[in-house]
Amino acid sequence: MTHPRDLLLAMFRAAIAAADPNLCLPPHLPPAPRGRTIVVGAGKAAASMAKAVEAHWQGPLSGLVVTRYGHGAACQRIEVVEAAHPVPDAAGRAAAARILESVQGLTADDLVLCLMSGGASALLTLPAPGLTLEDKQALNRALLRSGATITEMNCVRKHLSAIKGGRLAAAAAPARVVSLIISDVPGDDPSVVGSGPTVPDPSTYAEALAILARYGISEPKSAVDLLRTAPQETPKPGDPRLAGNTTTIIATALGSLDAAAKVARQAGYRTSILGDSIEGEARDVALVHAGIARHVARRGEPVAPPCVMLSGGETTVTVRGKGRGGRNAEFLLALGCALGGHPQMWALAGDTDGIDGTEDNAGCLLAPDSLVRAAALGVKATERLDDNDGYGFFAALGDLVVTRPTLTNVNDFRAILIEPA
């Protein structure tokens, strides 16, 4: 039978491959229009999506996409700009302004092909009138540290932006907008991916303000004041400027979990997908996963060992310490502490974009002896967890999973492998 470590890595590779734009994008390309084709986009997969469009598009096209530093790809007709993530920078702001300008003045014969993937909210940053880039940077940092969910963060971002929340599509009218999306958000809501620049926005300024209040965020004052004054709302469902546009989700977390499950079954393991849209504090989600895993090992329900439990979604981390983290490292370290070296348990947690938070690893591996090996090195798991230092814990063991940027993103991947007693 395949070694658990090798099987977990093979499953992770399969999950990433299932969201490869070269495979999942071409079948969804629309027919060429009578007029111009303008390609725009943002996200960690934006450059590889643009490259796939170029390879399969029949006819002329031009455009601009923005991706994270280190996630670029060589394109001939579509310009690729790299910018900062998760805290935006001037390069992202400039790219967003150029993208918004590029879709204006089009006709009904023209087509805007919008390529969106996870990370677009930070990369496609164009502050609303009255706000500065520094305001957006400060707010992003506060949201990232607060423990807010991605849906909550993007609700706020939409209402502090000149391009998100359907505003890009409204600017492109009367041109038709076709959006192809690789989803990294729980529930695959296209209005949440990248804060939905081409999708009608059902949320409101009041909801965004309530989110800041919920997490005790009162700065920067200019952003809070803008939400209070509630200028013109984002385009809502039914807005005639967005009529006739189409949106297609071309890759999802569930698709990647299914691909990983297939690898496990071929290796002789039963599989159970716990969910593709699990949210919450990383260490709380870990406690729940640990409880389910213990029940499976003890009772053989809902599947009997040898088996693999899979889940996806996006956890959050409320930062309290000063260590090097990443939400997947935090999840896995908390899982290890909860399992206490259970002899049947192996696990992997990683981000399918190849970068866990702001670190250089995609994720980490947990073995039954991880805590014992760490203790022998003088590394205490509970102390590292208290310091949000999951990266440091697994780095000490040589158990970081490093893939480099994968040029796609369907969010977090978690697998717990349970051997027979």
C-alpha positions in Angstrom: 0.0 0.0 0.0 1.2 3.6 -0.7 2.9 5.3 2.2 0.6 7.8 3.8 2.9 10.7 3.2 3.2 9.9 -0.5 -0.5 9.4 -0.8 -1.3 12.7 0.8 1.1 14.6 -1.5 -0.3 12.8 -4.6 -3.9 13.8 -3.5 -2.8 17.4 -3.1 -1.2 17.4 -6.5 -4.4 16.0 -8.0 -6.4 18.7 -6.3 -4.3 21.4 -7.9 -4.3 19.8 -11.3 -8.1 19.7 -11.4 -8.1 23.5 -11.3 -5.5 24.0 -14.0 -6.8 26.8 -16.3 -5.3 25.0 -19.3 -7.8 22.2 -18.8 -10.8 23.9 -17.3 -11.0 27.2 -19.2 -11.0 26.4 -22.9 -14.4 24.6 -23.0 -16.1 27.8 -21.7 -14.8 30.4 -24.1 -17.6 32.3 -25.9 -17.8 32.8 -29.7 -15.8 35.8 -31.0 -17.9 39.0 -31.3 -18.4 41.1 -34.3 -16.5 43.9 -32.6 -13.5 44.0 -30.3 -12.5 41.5 -27.6 -11.0 43.0 -24.5 -9.6 40.6 -21.9 -9.4 41.8 -18.3 -8.8 40.0 -15.1 -7.3 39.7 -11.7 -6.3 37.0 -9.2 -3.6 34.4 -8.5 -4.6 32.4 -11.6 -5.2 35.5 -13.8 -1.9 35.1 -15.8 -2.3 31.4 -16.4 -6.0 32.0 -17.4 -4.9 34.7 -19.8 -2.3 32.4 -21.3 -5.0 29.7 -21.8 -7.2 32.2 -23.6 -4.4 33.2 -25.9 -3.8 29.5 -26.8 -7.4 28.8 -27.7 -8.9 32.1 -28.9 -9.9 32.4 -32.6 -9.4 36.0 -33.7 -7.8 39.2 -32.4 -7.8 40.2 -28.8 -6.0 42.5 -26.4 -6.2 43.2 -22.7 -4.6 43.4 -19.2 -4.7 41.2 -16.2 -3.1 41.6 -12.7 -1.8 38.8 -10.6 0.3 38.3 -7.5 4.1 38.8 -7.5 5.7 35.6 -8.7 2.5 34.3 -10.3 3.0 35.7 -13.8 3.0 33.8 -17.1 4.3 34.7 -20.5 1.6 36.1 -22.7 1.9 37.6 -26.2 -1.3 39.7 -26.6 -2.6 40.1 -23.1 -0.4 42.3 -20.8 0.3 40.7 -17.4 1.0 43.0 -14.4 2.2 41.7 -11.0 1.1 43.4 -7.7 1.0 42.8 -4.0 -1.3 40.4 -2.1 -2.9 40.2 0.5 -2.2 43.9 1.2 -2.6 46.0 -2.0 0.1 48.2 -3.4 0.5 51.0 -6.0 1.0 48.5 -8.8 -2.3 46.9 -8.2 -4.0 50.3 -8.0 -2.5 51.4 -11.3 -3.5 48.2 -13.0 -7.1 48.5 -11.7 -7.3 52.0 -13.0 -6.1 50.9 -16.5 -8.5 48.0 -16.5 -11.5 50.2 -15.7 -10.4 52.7 -18.4 -10.0 49.9 -21.0 -13.6 48.8 -20.9 -15.1 52.3 -21.3 -16.4 53.6 -24.6 -17.2 50.1 -26.0 -20.2 49.2 -28.1 -22.8 46.4 -28.1 -20.7 44.6 -30.7 -17.8 44.3 -28.3 -16.9 41.6 -25.8 -15.3 42.0 -22.4 -13.9 38.6 -21.3 -13.2 38.9 -17.5 -11.0 36.3 -15.9 -11.4 36.2 -12.1 -9.8 34.0 -9.4 -8.9 34.1 -5.8 -6.8 37.0 -4.6 -8.5 39.5 -7.0 -9.9 41.6 -4.2 -6.4 42.7 -3.0 -4.9 42.8 -6.5 -7.7 44.8 -8.2 -7.6 47.8 -5.8 -9.1 51.1 -6.9 -10.1 53.2 -3.9 -13.5 54.9 -4.0 -13.4 58.7 -4.3 -12.2 60.2 -1.0 -10.0 57.3 -0.1 -6.3 56.7 -0.6 -4.3 53.6 -1.2 -3.0 53.9 2.3 -6.6 53.8 3.7 -7.2 50.6 1.8 -3.9 49.1 3.0 -4.7 49.9 6.6 -8.2 48.5 6.4 -7.0 45.3 4.7 -4.5 44.7 7.4 -7.2 45.2 10.1 -9.6 42.8 8.3 -6.9 40.2 7.9 -6.1 40.3 11.6 -9.7 40.4 12.8 -10.8 36.9 12.0 -13.5 38.1 9.6 -14.6 35.7 6.9 -13.8 36.2 3.2 -17.4 37.0 2.5 -17.4 39.7 5.2 -14.1 41.2 4.1 -15.3 41.3 0.5 -18.6 43.0 1.4 -16.5 45.8 3.0 -14.1 46.0 0.0 -17.0 46.3 -2.5 -18.3 49.4 -0.8 -14.9 51.1 -0.6 -14.0 50.5 -4.3 -14.5 52.2 -7.6 -14.3 48.9 -9.5 -15.7 46.1 -7.4 -19.3 45.1 -6.7 -20.4 45.1 -10.3 -18.9 48.5 -11.1 -16.5 47.2 -13.7 -19.4 45.6 -15.7 -21.5 48.8 -15.4 -18.6 50.8 -16.9 -18.3 48.3 -19.8 -22.0 48.7 -20.8 -23.3 48.3 -23.5 -20.6 45.7 -24.3 -21.4 42.2 -23.3 -19.3 40.9 -20.4 -18.5 37.2 -20.0 -16.9 36.3 -16.7 -15.0 33.0 -16.3 -14.2 32.4 -12.6 -12.0 30.0 -10.7 -13.7 30.0 -7.3 -11.8 30.2 -4.0 -14.8 31.2 -1.8 -17.1 29.0 0.3 -20.3 28.4 -1.6 -18.8 29.5 -4.9 -20.8 32.7 -4.9 -19.5 34.7 -8.0 -20.4 38.0 -6.3 -17.8 37.2 -3.6 -14.9 36.0 -5.8 -12.6 39.0 -6.1 -15.5 41.1 -4.6 -17.5 40.6 -7.8 -16.4 43.4 -10.2 -18.7 42.1 -13.0 -21.5 40.6 -10.8 -24.5 42.4 -9.3 -24.0 43.1 -5.6 -26.8 42.3 -3.2 -25.0 43.7 -0.2 -25.2 47.2 1.2 -23.2 50.0 2.8 -25.1 49.3 6.0 -24.0 45.7 6.0 -20.4 46.7 5.4 -20.5 49.2 8.3 -22.0 46.5 10.6 -19.1 44.1 9.8 -16.5 46.7 10.8 -18.5 47.3 14.1 -18.7 43.5 14.7 -14.9 43.2 14.7 -14.2 46.5 16.4 -12.6 48.2 13.4 -12.8 51.9 13.6 -9.8 53.0 11.6 -9.1 54.4 9.1 -11.7 57.0 9.9 -12.0 58.0 6.2 -13.2 54.5 5.3 -15.7 54.3 8.2 -17.0 57.8 7.3 -17.5 56.8 3.7 -19.6 53.7 4.7 -21.7 55.9 7.0 -22.4 58.5 4.3 -23.4 55.7 1.9 -22.9 57.3 -1.5 -24.4 55.7 -4.6 -24.9 52.0 -4.0 -23.2 49.2 -6.0 -25.2 47.8 -9.0 -27.9 45.5 -7.8 -29.5 42.4 -9.3 -31.7 43.6 -12.2 -29.5 46.5 -13.1 -30.1 47.0 -16.8 -26.4 47.8 -17.4 -25.6 44.2 -16.5 -28.3 42.6 -18.5 -27.2 40.0 -21.0 -23.9 39.3 -19.2 -23.0 35.8 -18.2 -20.9 34.3 -15.4 -19.5 30.8 -15.3 -17.6 29.1 -12.5 -15.0 26.9 -14.3 -13.2 25.4 -11.3 -14.2 24.8 -7.7 -13.0 23.4 -4.4 -15.4 20.5 -4.7 -14.0 19.6 -8.1 -10.5 19.4 -6.6 -11.7 17.4 -3.6 -13.3 14.9 -6.0 -10.0 14.6 -7.9 -8.1 13.9 -4.6 -10.7 11.4 -3.5 -10.3 9.5 -6.8 -6.5 9.2 -6.1 -7.3 7.9 -2.6 -9.8 5.3 -3.8 -7.3 4.0 -6.4 -4.9 3.5 -3.5 -7.4 1.4 -1.6 -8.7 4.0 0.8 -12.4 4.8 1.4 -13.2 8.5 1.2 -15.5 11.0 2.8 -15.8 14.7 1.8 -16.8 16.6 4.9 -17.6 19.8 3.0 -16.1 22.2 0.4 -17.0 25.4 2.1 -15.9 25.1 5.7 -15.2 28.4 7.4 -14.3 29.5 10.9 -11.2 30.0 13.1 -8.5 27.6 11.9 -7.9 26.1 15.4 -11.7 25.7 16.0 -12.1 23.9 12.6 -9.2 21.7 13.6 -10.9 20.7 16.9 -14.0 19.6 15.0 -12.0 17.7 12.4 -10.0 16.0 15.2 -13.3 14.9 16.9 -14.6 13.4 13.7 -11.3 11.6 13.0 -11.3 10.1 16.5 -14.8 8.9 16.0 -14.0 7.3 12.6 -11.0 5.5 14.1 -13.0 4.3 17.1 -16.4 3.5 15.5 -15.7 3.2 11.8 -18.4 5.8 11.0 -19.2 7.3 8.5 -16.4 5.3 6.8 -14.1 2.7 8.2 -10.3 2.8 8.1 -8.3 2.8 5.9 -9.9 6.0 4.8 -9.4 9.6 4.0 -11.5 12.6 5.2 -11.3 15.6 2.9 -12.5 19.2 3.3 -12.1 22.6 1.6 -13.1 26.2 2.2 -11.3 29.0 3.9 -10.5 29.3 7.6 -9.4 32.5 9.3 -6.8 33.2 12.0 -7.2 35.9 14.7 -3.5 36.8 15.1 -2.4 36.9 18.8 1.2 35.9 18.5 4.3 37.0 16.6 5.2 33.7 14.8 5.1 32.8 11.2 1.8 31.3 10.4 -0.5 30.7 7.4 -4.0 29.5 8.1 -3.2 25.9 6.9 -0.2 25.7 9.2 -2.3 27.0 12.1 -5.1 24.4 11.3 -2.6 21.5 11.1 -0.7 22.4 14.3 -4.0 22.8 16.2 -5.1 19.4 14.7 -1.9 17.8 15.9 -2.3 19.2 19.4 -5.9 17.9 19.5 -5.0 14.4 18.2 -2.0 14.2 20.6 0.0 11.9 18.4 -2.8 9.4 17.5 -1.0 6.5 16.0 -3.5 6.0 13.1 -3.6 9.7 11.9 -1.7 11.5 9.1 -2.8 14.8 7.6 -2.0 17.5 5.1 -3.3 21.0 4.9 -2.4 23.4 2.1 -3.5 26.3 -0.1 -4.0 25.2 -3.7 -2.4 28.5 -4.9 0.9 27.3 -3.5 1.3 30.0 -0.9 -0.1 29.6 2.7 -0.9 33.1 3.7 2.3 35.2 3.1 4.8 32.4 3.5 6.8 30.4 0.9 5.1 27.1 1.5 1.8 25.7 0.3 1.1 23.9 3.5 2.4 21.2 5.9 2.3 17.5 6.7 1.4 16.0 10.1 2.5 12.5 11.1 1.7 10.4 14.1 5.1 11.1 15.6 5.2 14.9 14.8 4.7 16.1 18.3 7.3 13.6 19.7 9.9 14.6 17.0 9.3 18.2 17.8 9.7 17.7 21.5 13.0 16.0 20.9 14.1 19.2 19.2 12.9 21.4 22.1 9.9 22.6 20.1 6.7 22.6 22.0 3.5 22.4 19.9 1.2 24.3 22.3 3.7 27.1 22.7 4.0 27.5 18.9 0.3 27.4 18.5 -0.1 30.2 21.1 2.4 32.2 19.1 0.6 31.5 15.7 3.9 29.8 14.6 2.7 26.8 12.7 5.2 27.5 10.0 8.1 27.4 12.5 6.8 24.2 14.0 6.6 22.3 10.7 9.8 23.9 9.3 11.7 22.5 12.3 10.5 19.0 11.4 11.2 19.4 7.6 7.5 18.9 7.0 6.6 22.0 5.0 4.9 21.3 1.7 6.6 23.5 -1.0 5.1 23.7 -4.5 5.9 27.3 -5.6 3.0 29.2 -7.1 0.6 26.9 -8.8 -1.0 29.6 -11.0 -4.5 28.5 -9.8 -6.5 28.8 -6.6 -9.5 27.0 -5.3 -8.6 27.7 -1.7 -7.7 25.4 1.1 -7.2 21.6 0.9 -7.4 19.4 4.0 -6.9 15.7 4.1 -6.8 13.4 7.2 -5.7 9.9 6.5 -6.7 7.2 9.0 -5.0 3.9 9.0 -6.5 0.7 10.5 -5.7 0.1 14.2 
